[in-house]
Amino acid sequence: MGLENIWVATLTGGLIRADCIVGVESHQTPELTGKPARWLLDITLAVPAGSGTGDGWEISQLHRTLAQTDSYPAHAAEELARTLDRLRRDGSAGLLRAVTRHESLRFEFLPFDRDDS
């Protein structure tokens, strides 16, 4: 079994099937007037996204944010990859979400109810 039964929650409340994830990265947003810079944990999906202007059409990678923190989320990308690999090997099915509390970022897995009745 692969990752088709693992769903990953985005920061905005959407769900993405884990087998669609092809990349994980952390990056900092720019500081804007009245708003401090924030760190984002993003996933890249296996589908391109397009947008157009009067000058033409642009294709780029599709990113979704899983978490936003005030401090650098050290090792978060690696921890997500390890967690997904462990869940894949276990044959798990459920929902994975990034949880931020008090400057820390961790991953929480909520298995689906296996009772088919």
C-alpha contacts under 8 A as a table, 3 or more apart, distances in Angstrom:
res1	aa1	res2	aa2	distance
1	M	4	E	7.80
1	M	88	R	6.82
1	M	89	R	7.87
1	M	91	G	5.81
2	G	5	N	7.49
2	G	19	D	7.23
2	G	88	R	5.52
2	G	89	R	8.00
2	G	91	G	7.33
3	L	6	I	5.33
3	L	17	R	7.45
3	L	18	A	5.47
3	L	19	D	4.86
3	L	84	L	7.63
3	L	87	L	7.79
3	L	88	R	5.64
4	E	7	W	7.68
4	E	17	R	6.10
4	E	18	A	6.32
4	E	19	D	5.41
5	N	17	R	7.26
5	N	18	A	7.74
5	N	92	S	7.09
5	N	93	A	4.67
5	N	94	G	6.47
6	I	17	R	6.02
6	I	18	A	5.52
6	I	19	D	7.81
6	I	87	L	7.93
6	I	92	S	7.12
6	I	93	A	5.17
6	I	94	G	5.12
6	I	95	L	5.89
6	I	96	L	7.04
7	W	15	L	6.00
7	W	16	I	5.45
7	W	17	R	4.47
7	W	18	A	5.51
7	W	94	G	6.21
7	W	95	L	4.82
7	W	96	L	6.09
8	V	15	L	5.47
8	V	16	I	5.15
8	V	17	R	6.17
8	V	18	A	6.05
8	V	95	L	5.82
8	V	96	L	4.79
8	V	97	R	5.83
9	A	13	G	6.16
9	A	14	G	5.77
9	A	15	L	4.64
9	A	16	I	6.54
9	A	66	L	6.73
9	A	95	L	7.02
9	A	96	L	6.23
9	A	97	R	5.04
9	A	98	A	7.50
10	T	13	G	5.33
10	T	14	G	5.19
10	T	15	L	6.06
10	T	16	I	7.46
10	T	64	R	6.66
10	T	65	T	5.80
10	T	66	L	4.48
10	T	67	A	7.44
10	T	97	R	7.40
11	L	14	G	7.41
11	L	65	T	5.70
11	L	66	L	4.79
11	L	67	A	5.65
11	L	68	Q	7.74
12	T	65	T	7.92
16	I	20	C	7.34
17	R	20	C	5.80
17	R	21	I	7.64
18	A	21	I	5.53
18	A	84	L	7.82
20	C	45	L	5.56
20	C	46	A	5.51
21	I	24	V	7.85
21	I	43	I	6.46
21	I	44	T	5.85
21	I	45	L	4.68
21	I	46	A	6.15
22	V	43	I	7.49
22	V	44	T	5.67
22	V	45	L	5.54
22	V	46	A	5.74
23	G	43	I	5.53
23	G	44	T	4.73
23	G	45	L	6.99
24	V	41	L	7.34
24	V	42	D	5.78
24	V	43	I	4.45
24	V	44	T	6.16
24	V	77	A	5.55
24	V	81	A	7.96
25	E	41	L	5.88
25	E	42	D	5.36
25	E	43	I	6.41
25	E	77	A	5.89
26	S	39	W	6.80
26	S	40	L	5.50
26	S	41	L	4.55
26	S	42	D	6.15
26	S	73	P	7.21
26	S	76	A	7.77
26	S	77	A	6.97
27	H	39	W	5.67
27	H	40	L	5.50
27	H	41	L	6.86
27	H	42	D	7.93
28	Q	37	A	6.53
28	Q	38	R	5.59
28	Q	39	W	4.35
28	Q	40	L	6.14
29	T	37	A	5.25
29	T	38	R	5.36
29	T	39	W	6.25
29	T	40	L	7.34
30	P	36	P	7.86
30	P	37	A	5.27
30	P	38	R	7.61
31	E	35	K	6.11
31	E	36	P	4.95
31	E	37	A	4.22
31	E	38	R	7.80
32	L	35	K	5.07
32	L	36	P	6.42
32	L	37	A	7.22
33	T	36	P	7.85
37	A	70	D	7.53
38	R	68	Q	6.55
38	R	69	T	5.85
38	R	70	D	5.18
38	R	71	S	7.25
39	W	68	Q	5.57
39	W	69	T	5.12
39	W	70	D	6.03
39	W	71	S	6.37
39	W	72	Y	5.97
39	W	73	P	7.23
40	L	65	T	6.50
40	L	66	L	7.47
40	L	67	A	5.74
40	L	68	Q	4.59
40	L	69	T	6.53
41	L	65	T	5.81
41	L	66	L	5.57
41	L	67	A	5.18
41	L	68	Q	6.49
41	L	73	P	7.62
41	L	76	A	7.48
41	L	77	A	7.37
42	D	63	H	6.30
42	D	64	R	5.46
42	D	65	T	4.30
42	D	66	L	5.69
42	D	67	A	7.37
43	I	63	H	5.59
43	I	64	R	5.44
43	I	65	T	6.43
43	I	66	L	7.19
44	T	61	Q	6.72
44	T	62	L	5.77
44	T	63	H	4.53
44	T	64	R	6.61
45	L	48	P	7.66
45	L	61	Q	7.10
45	L	62	L	5.55
45	L	63	H	6.24
45	L	64	R	7.84
46	A	61	Q	7.88
46	A	62	L	7.64
47	V	61	Q	6.90
47	V	62	L	6.37
48	P	59	I	6.42
48	P	60	S	5.66
48	P	61	Q	4.83
48	P	62	L	5.49
49	A	59	I	5.66
49	A	60	S	5.46
49	A	61	Q	5.90
49	A	62	L	5.34
50	G	57	W	6.85
50	G	58	E	5.52
50	G	59	I	4.40
50	G	60	S	6.36
51	S	57	W	5.83
51	S	58	E	5.45
51	S	59	I	6.70
52	G	55	D	7.70
52	G	56	G	5.70
52	G	57	W	4.25
52	G	58	E	6.04
53	T	56	G	5.38
53	T	57	W	6.38
65	T	68	Q	7.63
66	L	97	R	7.48
66	L	98	A	6.18
67	A	98	A	6.08
67	A	99	V	7.32
67	A	100	T	7.21
68	Q	100	T	7.80
69	T	72	Y	7.17
69	T	73	P	7.21
69	T	100	T	7.12
69	T	103	E	6.92
69	T	105	L	7.99
70	D	103	E	6.95
71	S	103	E	6.50
73	P	76	A	5.54
73	P	104	S	7.42
73	P	105	L	6.59
75	H	78	E	5.25
75	H	79	E	6.04
76	A	79	E	5.00
76	A	80	L	6.11
76	A	105	L	7.15
76	A	106	R	7.68
77	A	80	L	5.22
77	A	81	A	6.35
78	E	81	A	5.10
78	E	82	R	6.19
79	E	82	R	5.05
79	E	83	T	6.04
80	L	83	T	5.06
80	L	84	L	6.13
80	L	107	F	7.27
81	A	84	L	5.23
81	A	85	D	6.18
82	R	85	D	5.11
82	R	86	R	6.16
83	T	86	R	5.12
83	T	87	L	6.18
83	T	107	F	7.89
84	L	87	L	5.13
84	L	88	R	6.07
85	D	88	R	5.05
85	D	89	R	6.22
86	R	89	R	5.19
86	R	90	D	6.17
87	L	90	D	5.06
87	L	91	G	6.17
87	L	92	S	5.31
87	L	93	A	7.95
88	R	91	G	5.22
88	R	92	S	6.40
89	R	92	S	7.84
92	S	111	P	7.16
93	A	111	P	5.77
93	A	112	F	5.85
94	G	109	F	6.94
94	G	110	L	5.60
94	G	111	P	4.03
94	G	112	F	4.55
95	L	109	F	5.70
95	L	110	L	5.13
95	L	111	P	6.24
95	L	112	F	7.31
96	L	107	F	6.76
96	L	108	E	5.73
96	L	109	F	4.49
96	L	110	L	6.41
97	R	107	F	5.69
97	R	108	E	5.40
97	R	109	F	6.56
98	A	105	L	6.74
98	A	106	R	5.81
98	A	107	F	4.59
98	A	108	E	6.35
99	V	105	L	5.68
99	V	106	R	5.37
99	V	107	F	5.90
99	V	108	E	6.78
100	T	103	E	6.78
100	T	104	S	5.55
100	T	105	L	4.51
100	T	106	R	6.55
101	R	104	S	5.36
101	R	105	L	6.63
113	D	116	D	7.95
